[in-house]
């Protein structure tokens, strides 16, 4: 299967990004043709610091490697290094109904907290181009991106109908438990890097900060450690994270912690997270010191990915009469 996914280089990767997206990528790379990108063109649709931006891109690429992406098994590259992404986005934009873009939940949410620019509005079309350029079959993402993948499917179908079969129609792959990791401070909202610092755990965060954030994570006034996302969203989110990072089911954990306090459960969880992330932190430090090597991997990935992109663009332009 051909797989495509990406994350914006915004300087932070949180537990939600890891459990919702990257953890699936690591498994998928074993038996599939995987294409993973640092999607910098998406990142610039929100305010960013141009002085730090190229460092953020390299940090994200190093993070991909540290978390287990293997450049011998998958292609890694930076989105803006392949201009066909922007080119295809323009062409797809000409068949994308305005109403579909206006309905996008993420756009509506983001518009509440930042100035709206045309790039932010067109984000889902660029994401469709990212996916369709590689004739992708599966897109492993968190729940929040499902609507964008649905739009991608509908654009692929529309294009194929109008101009003749050109694109593979992709499907989202959403991990059952990791699909939506919730905020630590407002557990009815998804964990999000544009939220306040205390609401998420960064993958490369200092141990002491992780302890503090978990210990102060919002729970409820009850005492029972029980999975009930409606009545006990805080404790349910923590149980879910515990389960995903250990090999224990939520049911098993309810049994293990049946007589324990919230505080003792949180202490255990903080140590579990710290131990789980420790090897990633070590590797990330190593990759950050090997900038030339990381850039070389990205360049090799770019060359191979671009040959697929060029072949798709050739066909798209012919089908659209742009020869
Ligand atoms: N809370 C989450 N639970 C599960 N998966 C999540 N993802 C994001 N948050 C969660 C998944 O991570 C991938 C990368 O997404 P992105 O960096 O492009 O940003 P995003 O989807 O907009 O979410 P962020 O990282 O939290 O940023 P903001 O601040 O914009 O909300 C995607 O596969 C996403 O589904």
Boltz pocket constraint, residues with backbone or C-beta under 6 A from the ligand:
constraints:
  - pocket:
      binder: B
      contacts: [[A, 6], [A, 7], [A, 8], [A, 12], [A, 16], [A, 17], [A, 18], [A, 19], [A, 20], [A, 21], [A, 140], [A, 141], [A, 142], [A, 143], [A, 144], [A, 145], [A, 178], [A, 179], [A, 180], [A, 181], [A, 182], [A, 190], [A, 191], [A, 192], [A, 193], [A, 194], [A, 195]]
      max_distance: 6.0
